[in-house]
């Protein structure tokens, strides 16, 4: 594998999954490798010139490195590749397979993937970005990786993109359209190059960029998942916890991964932190009270019968695993609640949501800043970013300078806020609804959100929802405004596939199952839930510039609610600290 395919594989499976298939050794293409002339080699590589040269070098001449080479490219190969391979007559008979595997994305969840473009905001949206070499390269690479999703799923999408700007639109406004066009150009040939690929549209793809909702990346999201990644130092999804030593010595450090393999994480991740804390405590109490091993451990050893001892030995591994998992999450929830208390996040969260929903303005913000005792500068910056979006007219000149001074923020922090505004572009007129500056008339104010009907939450600070939730529901109802979200390939109403209007309800009865060639068209995302294949046509949303935990939560929520698999794709998944750093870097390019 090369550097990219190693990352794809690492995101998709464990080493044990590979060795279980009879693979004895995994190596990187550009590291020194020993000849194994009696062994076959599987190459899973990107179709780059460097990789091709290395493969030909491995398999050419009198003494190739391997007996045979089975080559699987992660994305479509350039036309000249075959002729370059055929040019070396010693290589051709040593090739066992040569295929386009079309697998060049990075699953991070059973309903989410990234294209691994961490610097998309910086490379695509900074001043003069369109004149840099990275601009076209990243857009092309992003399109290629997204296209391989549809090759893997054997889906042909209706492609829509968010229209930004008018006659005076900038290069930034054109990015969603450019990406959508490149994806369509890459996917269309699949109809002839991939066996049994759909000839008509079978799912929906919506291309957005981060400006669609500039509040979601900075507001405090109160779910367990979001708070773990926002308030606790994790390395990706990895957390290191001290556990008792098995030898009885000092505590040992152990790594845990917050992922789909942890049932406690799956159950708790989208709950409000207060709800998660309460449930975790109840689960531990129930385990200690009702688990047979726990009950036997509380007895005096002299009271234990041989049968009891057998039960303990048999049940101990499972009991220890359950206790360890619960202890992990109780520790995490405890740390989160400590940070909430120490940094005054409940009060901060309240003013954030009041600003977003139009229940507070400049006067309330000033009062809050005068009384707030929290010292965390980043929290105050996030609050100012929200206010700049909620009330842009009052966040200018001297008014803005005064607020920044009250919050103890620097001119550099103001630059971050200006960079964020750069993503959105020129302010719209008050009566318009658009982008991160969504306007709703409420209490004689313009609010960024209005309360959702029929969705009362049991916990405070759980009102916020990302714009994505409304957009996906509009896709489901066929109410997405065509002037704001244009389609590149409107489907034929008479074709069997995605059908606009009510007829789409009928097509949703189609079941995925096996395709004509016997291959599965079920989700290829990480550990896909088995019931997803029984759902209707997929909705796939791709956000250029980073997605958030709240948007990931919404995709899971709406999959259950709409009975349609909703997949979230993005250049990266960003937590607030990462996002702020990326916005800051936009002015340093």
Buried (B, 14 or more C-beta within 10 A) or exposed (E): BBEBBBBBBEBBBEEEEBEEEEEEEEEEBEEEBEEBEEEEBBBBBBBBEEBBEBBBEBBBEEEBBBBBBBBBBBBBBEEEBEEBBEEBEEBEEBBBEBEBBBBBBBBBBBBBBBBBBBBBBBBBBBEEBBEBEBBEEBBBBBBBBBBBBBBBBBBBBBBBBBBBBEEEBBBBBBBBBBBBBBBBEBBEEBEEEBEEBBEBBBBBBBBBBBBBBBBBBBBBBBBBBBBBBBBBEBEEBEBEBEEEEEEEEEEEEEEBEBBBEBEBBBBBBBBBBBBBBEBBBEBBEEBBEEBEBBBBBEEEEEEBEEEBEEBBEEBEEEBEEBBBBBBBBBBBBEBBBEBBEEBBBEBBBBBBBBBBBBBBBBEEBEEBBEEBEBEBEBBBBBBBBBBBBBBBEBBEEEEBEEBBEBBEBEEEBBBBBBBBBBBBBEEBEEEEEBBBBBBBEBEEBBBBBBBEEEEEBEEEBBBBBBBBBBBBBBBBEEEBEEEBBBBBBBBEEEEBBBBEEEEBEEBBEEEBEEBEEEEEBBBBBBBBBEEBBEBBBBBBBBBBBBBBBBBBBBBBBBBEBBEBBBBBBBBBBBBBBBBBEBBBBBBEB
